[in-house]
């Protein structure tokens, strides 16, 4: 069963892998330059890694930066993310500040999707509902940089994220061997088949898990992340290389 989420003039789909370019900039000037480069490269989606922003807690400066990004991305999907150090990000932040900034971003009308680390906040379902009521889609995320959990544990994580009401469910894990890479793909496949509406994303990190970054359509994983400039996660493939790989797979798939 094909599932789609329409955003601007594009869509995310369980049948298609959308390449998302992370934007990892500290200043507004660097942010704008990186966004311009991503738009010039015709990226369908960008991720604003706001945990890199030096101005993150200044709401006026944040709104100004998001407005500038919005002007550059009329047809580019924009994902807003604060990745905490607990999940491999750049910032230590209290739950209250984390939620307040995400909630503020959701009210601006300047971003399309907001990433929420649902396992690290209380009353996640209520918070996800608040964000969605403000007109944004929500991507629930869970990262494990230490291991790849057992299959049932990973499907439980997907279930917990799905129960919050999020639109997209992302699981990223660290493998020790090829069997664990396949296990992560299996977890995503099970989740994709089980849910009627929610889209899933799976990433097995590092060089060992690189296969998962291109194998999305096999298991319904709808987004992959590829670095245009600076990588934001271990094992991330470059944007140009990713597009070449996907074009080759798509071409050969028609033969």
C-alpha positions as CSV (number, residue, x, y, z in Angstrom):
1,X,0.0,0.0,0.0
2,X,1.4,3.4,-1.1
3,X,1.2,6.2,1.4
4,X,1.8,9.8,0.5
5,X,2.2,13.1,2.4
6,X,1.8,16.2,0.1
7,X,3.9,19.3,1.1
8,X,4.0,22.4,-1.1
9,X,4.2,21.1,-4.7
10,X,6.0,17.9,-3.6
11,X,5.3,14.8,-1.6
12,X,6.8,12.2,0.6
13,X,5.9,8.6,-0.3
14,X,6.5,5.1,1.0
15,X,7.3,4.2,-2.6
16,X,9.9,6.9,-3.2
17,X,13.1,8.0,-1.5
18,X,13.3,11.8,-1.0
19,X,16.8,13.1,-0.5
20,X,17.0,15.7,2.4
21,X,20.0,18.0,2.7
22,X,21.0,18.9,6.3
23,X,21.8,22.6,6.8
24,X,24.4,22.9,9.6
25,X,25.2,26.6,10.0
26,X,25.9,28.7,13.1
27,X,25.1,32.2,11.7
28,X,22.2,33.6,9.7
29,X,24.7,34.4,6.9
30,X,26.1,30.9,6.7
31,X,22.5,29.5,6.9
32,X,21.3,31.5,3.9
33,X,24.4,30.6,1.9
34,X,23.9,26.9,2.6
35,X,20.2,27.1,1.8
36,X,20.9,28.9,-1.5
37,X,23.4,26.1,-2.4
38,X,20.8,23.4,-1.6
39,X,18.1,25.1,-3.7
40,X,20.6,25.6,-6.5
41,X,21.3,21.9,-6.3
42,X,17.6,21.3,-6.6
43,X,17.2,19.5,-3.3
44,X,13.6,18.5,-2.7
45,X,14.0,18.9,1.0
46,X,16.3,20.5,3.5
47,X,16.7,20.0,7.2
48,X,17.5,23.1,9.3
49,X,19.7,21.7,12.1
50,X,18.8,24.5,14.5
51,X,21.0,23.0,17.2
52,X,23.9,24.6,15.3
53,X,22.3,28.1,15.4
54,X,24.1,30.5,17.8
55,X,20.8,32.6,17.8
56,X,18.5,29.7,18.6
57,X,17.1,31.1,21.9
58,X,16.6,34.6,20.4
59,X,13.0,34.4,19.0
60,X,13.2,37.5,16.9
61,X,16.5,36.5,15.3
62,X,15.1,32.9,14.8
63,X,11.9,34.2,13.1
64,X,14.0,36.5,10.9
65,X,16.2,33.7,9.8
66,X,13.3,31.4,9.1
67,X,11.6,34.1,7.1
68,X,14.7,34.5,5.0
69,X,14.8,30.7,4.5
70,X,11.2,30.6,3.5
71,X,11.7,33.2,0.8
72,X,14.3,31.0,-0.7
73,X,12.3,27.7,-0.5
74,X,8.9,28.3,-2.1
75,X,8.9,24.7,-3.4
76,X,11.4,23.1,-1.1
77,X,10.2,21.1,1.9
78,X,11.7,22.5,5.1
79,X,12.3,20.3,8.2
80,X,13.1,22.0,11.4
81,X,15.2,20.0,13.9
82,X,16.8,20.6,17.3
83,X,19.0,17.6,17.8
84,X,20.1,17.4,21.4
85,X,23.4,15.9,22.5
86,X,21.5,12.9,23.8
87,X,20.7,12.0,20.2
88,X,24.0,13.1,18.6
89,X,23.3,16.8,18.3
90,X,25.1,20.0,19.2
91,X,23.2,21.4,22.2
92,X,22.3,20.6,25.7
93,X,18.9,22.1,26.3
94,X,16.1,21.7,28.9
95,X,12.9,20.0,28.0
96,X,11.0,23.3,28.6
97,X,13.3,25.3,26.2
98,X,13.3,22.5,23.6
99,X,9.5,22.4,23.5
100,X,9.1,26.2,23.6
101,X,11.4,26.7,20.6
102,X,9.7,24.0,18.6
103,X,6.3,25.4,19.5
104,X,7.4,28.8,18.4
105,X,8.7,27.5,15.1
106,X,5.4,25.8,14.5
107,X,3.5,29.1,14.9
108,X,5.6,31.0,12.3
109,X,4.1,29.3,9.2
110,X,7.7,29.2,7.9
111,X,8.6,25.5,8.3
112,X,6.8,22.4,7.0
113,X,7.8,19.6,9.3
114,X,9.1,19.7,12.9
115,X,11.3,16.9,14.3
116,X,10.4,15.8,17.9
117,X,12.5,13.5,20.0
118,X,9.3,12.0,21.6
119,X,11.1,9.7,24.0
120,X,12.8,12.6,25.8
121,X,9.7,14.7,26.5
122,X,6.7,14.2,28.8
123,X,3.2,14.1,27.4
124,X,4.6,13.7,23.9
125,X,1.1,13.0,22.4
126,X,-0.2,16.3,23.7
127,X,2.8,18.2,22.4
128,X,2.7,16.6,19.0
129,X,-1.0,17.5,18.8
130,X,-0.2,21.1,19.7
131,X,2.3,21.3,16.8
132,X,0.0,19.7,14.3
133,X,-2.8,22.1,15.3
134,X,-0.4,24.9,14.3
135,X,-0.3,23.6,10.8
136,X,2.9,21.7,10.6
137,X,3.6,18.0,10.1
138,X,5.5,16.2,12.8
139,X,8.4,13.8,12.4
140,X,8.9,11.7,15.6
141,X,12.5,10.6,16.0
142,X,14.5,8.1,18.0
143,X,18.3,7.8,17.8
144,X,20.5,5.1,19.3
145,X,24.2,5.8,18.7
146,X,25.3,2.8,20.9
147,X,23.6,-0.2,19.4
148,X,20.9,-1.7,17.2
149,X,18.1,-2.9,19.5
150,X,16.4,-6.3,19.0
151,X,13.7,-6.5,16.4
152,X,10.8,-6.4,18.8
153,X,12.3,-3.5,20.7
154,X,12.6,-1.5,17.4
155,X,9.0,-2.3,16.4
156,X,8.0,-1.2,20.0
157,X,9.8,2.1,19.4
158,X,8.0,2.6,16.2
159,X,4.7,1.9,17.9
160,X,5.4,4.4,20.7
161,X,6.2,7.1,18.1
162,X,3.1,6.2,16.1
163,X,0.9,6.5,19.2
164,X,1.9,10.1,19.6
165,X,0.0,11.0,16.4
166,X,3.2,12.0,14.5
167,X,3.0,11.9,10.7
168,X,6.5,10.5,10.1
169,X,8.4,8.0,12.3
170,X,12.2,8.0,12.2
171,X,14.5,5.4,13.8
172,X,18.3,5.7,13.5
173,X,20.5,3.0,15.1
174,X,24.2,2.0,15.2
175,X,25.0,-1.5,13.8
176,X,27.8,-3.9,14.8
177,X,27.4,-6.3,11.9
178,X,25.5,-6.8,8.7
179,X,22.8,-8.8,10.5
180,X,21.9,-5.8,12.6
181,X,21.6,-3.6,9.4
182,X,19.1,-6.1,8.0
183,X,17.3,-6.2,11.3
184,X,16.8,-2.4,11.2
185,X,15.4,-2.7,7.7
186,X,13.1,-5.4,8.8
187,X,11.8,-3.3,11.7
188,X,10.9,-0.5,9.2
189,X,9.3,-2.9,6.8
190,X,7.0,-4.2,9.6
191,X,6.1,-0.7,10.8
192,X,5.4,0.4,7.2
193,X,3.1,-2.5,6.6
194,X,1.3,-2.1,10.0
195,X,0.5,1.6,9.8
196,X,-2.2,2.8,7.3
197,X,-1.2,6.5,7.3
198,X,2.1,7.2,9.0
199,X,5.3,7.2,6.9
200,X,8.5,5.6,8.3
201,X,12.2,6.4,8.0
202,X,15.0,4.0,9.0
203,X,18.7,4.7,9.1
204,X,21.5,2.3,10.2
205,X,24.4,4.6,10.8
206,X,28.1,4.5,10.0
207,X,29.8,2.9,7.0
208,X,28.3,-0.5,7.8
209,X,24.7,0.8,7.6
210,X,25.2,2.8,4.4
211,X,23.0,0.4,2.5
212,X,19.9,1.6,4.5
213,X,20.4,5.1,3.1
214,X,19.6,3.9,-0.4
215,X,17.3,0.9,0.2
216,X,14.3,2.9,1.5
217,X,11.8,1.9,-1.2
218,X,12.3,-1.8,-0.3
219,X,10.8,-1.2,3.2
220,X,8.8,2.0,2.8
221,X,11.5,4.4,4.2
222,X,10.7,7.7,2.7
223,X,13.6,10.0,3.5
224,X,17.3,9.7,3.2
225,X,19.8,12.4,4.3
226,X,22.8,13.4,2.1
227,X,25.4,16.0,2.8
228,X,25.8,18.8,0.3
229,X,28.6,20.3,2.4
230,X,29.1,19.2,6.0
231,X,27.9,15.8,7.1
232,X,25.4,15.8,10.1
233,X,25.7,12.1,10.9
234,X,28.1,9.1,10.6
235,X,27.8,7.3,7.2
236,X,26.1,10.1,5.4
237,X,26.6,9.9,1.6
238,X,27.3,13.1,-0.3
239,X,24.4,14.7,-2.1
240,X,25.8,14.3,-5.7
241,X,26.8,10.7,-5.1
242,X,23.4,9.9,-3.6
243,X,21.6,11.3,-6.6
244,X,23.9,9.3,-9.0
245,X,23.2,6.1,-7.1
246,X,19.5,6.7,-7.0
247,X,19.4,7.5,-10.7
248,X,21.3,4.3,-11.6
249,X,19.0,2.2,-9.4
250,X,15.9,3.9,-11.0
251,X,17.2,3.5,-14.5
252,X,18.1,-0.2,-14.0
253,X,14.8,-0.8,-12.2
254,X,13.0,0.0,-15.5
255,X,14.9,-2.6,-17.5
